[in-house]
């Protein structure tokens, strides 16, 4: 049923006089919140293991504790909300961490175990940017 509903939403398949379900109307409302779509982004996963992080494996670069829904990205400001619909549907992620500086076209999703991160692998897909806070101006002395 979920697959069929997803296909209806993604491809617009529907019978001519079929009523719109609450699920469809909610998805349509959510999609109108997209500020921009970024294409061909590499999606990987990481966990809080010492070999994948710095000396504070459970604290993100923004100073928050890791949790489900946190991602690392170097090309988006902290606090940016994104969706990765092809892989996670309507789940919203928040940029709270950073990656090695050579990773310029990547989003790294935090996972609770190294095994889950390894099983996730690597994917290339589009991401939807929902909320992108303004970049703070830093005053130098």
C-alpha positions in Angstrom: 0.0 0.0 0.0 2.8 2.4 0.9 4.6 1.6 -2.4 1.4 2.3 -4.4 0.8 5.5 -2.5 4.4 6.6 -3.2 4.0 5.8 -6.9 0.8 7.8 -7.0 2.6 10.8 -5.4 5.8 10.4 -7.4 4.4 9.8 -10.8 0.9 11.2 -10.6 -0.8 7.9 -11.3 -4.4 8.1 -10.2 -7.9 7.3 -11.4 -9.6 10.4 -12.8 -12.2 10.8 -10.1 -10.3 9.2 -7.2 -10.5 11.2 -3.9 -7.3 12.6 -2.6 -6.3 10.9 0.6 -4.9 12.7 3.6 -1.6 11.0 3.0 -1.4 12.5 -0.5 -2.4 16.0 0.5 0.1 16.0 3.3 2.9 14.9 0.9 1.9 17.7 -1.5 1.9 20.3 1.3 5.4 19.1 2.4 6.8 19.3 -1.1 5.8 22.9 -1.4 8.3 23.8 1.4 11.3 23.0 -0.8 13.5 26.0 -1.3 15.8 24.2 -3.7 16.9 20.8 -5.0 20.5 19.8 -5.2 21.4 17.0 -7.7 23.9 14.3 -7.8 24.9 14.5 -4.1 26.9 11.6 -2.6 25.2 10.1 0.4 27.2 8.1 2.9 26.9 7.2 6.6 29.1 7.4 9.7 28.9 6.4 13.3 30.5 7.6 16.6 33.5 5.4 16.5 37.0 6.8 17.2 38.3 5.9 13.7 35.5 7.9 12.0 35.5 11.0 14.3 37.8 13.2 16.3 38.4 12.9 20.0 34.8 13.7 20.9 32.9 11.1 18.9 29.5 11.8 20.4 29.6 15.6 19.9 29.0 17.2 16.5 31.0 20.1 15.1 28.1 22.3 16.1 28.5 21.3 19.7 25.4 19.1 20.0 25.2 15.4 20.9 24.7 13.0 18.0 21.2 11.6 17.4 19.0 10.2 14.7 18.3 12.8 12.0 21.8 14.5 12.2 23.9 14.8 9.0 27.3 16.2 8.2 27.8 18.4 5.2 30.4 21.0 4.3 28.5 22.9 1.7 25.4 23.8 3.8 25.3 25.9 7.0 24.5 24.4 10.4 20.8 24.2 11.0 19.9 23.5 7.4 17.0 21.1 7.0 17.1 18.6 4.2 15.3 15.6 2.8 16.7 12.7 0.8 13.4 11.4 -0.7 14.8 8.6 -2.8 16.4 6.9 0.2 14.4 8.2 3.2 11.0 9.5 1.9 9.8 12.5 3.9 12.2 12.2 6.8 13.9 15.5 7.6 17.6 15.7 8.5 19.4 18.6 10.1 23.0 19.6 9.3 24.8 19.6 12.6 28.2 18.1 11.7 31.1 18.5 9.3 33.2 16.1 7.2 36.8 16.1 6.2 37.3 19.2 4.0 38.0 17.2 0.9 34.3 16.0 1.0 32.6 18.8 -0.9 29.7 17.1 -2.5 28.7 14.7 0.2 26.1 14.3 2.9 27.1 11.9 5.7 24.2 10.5 7.8 24.8 9.7 11.4 23.9 6.1 12.4 24.0 4.4 15.8 26.5 1.7 14.8 29.4 1.2 12.5 27.8 -1.9 11.1 24.6 0.0 10.0 26.8 2.7 8.4 28.8 0.1 6.5 25.6 -1.6 5.3 24.2 1.7 4.1 27.1 2.1 1.7 27.3 5.0 -0.7 24.5 6.4 -2.9 24.3 9.3 -5.4 20.9 11.1 -5.4 19.2 14.4 -5.1 18.5 16.2 -1.8 15.8 18.8 -1.1 16.8 21.8 1.0 13.9 22.8 3.1 15.2 25.5 5.5 18.6 27.1 5.0 19.5 29.6 7.8 21.5 32.6 6.8 25.2 32.3 7.1 26.5 34.3 10.1 28.9 37.1 9.4 32.1 36.7 11.5 33.8 39.9 12.5 37.6 39.7 12.5 39.8 41.8 14.7 
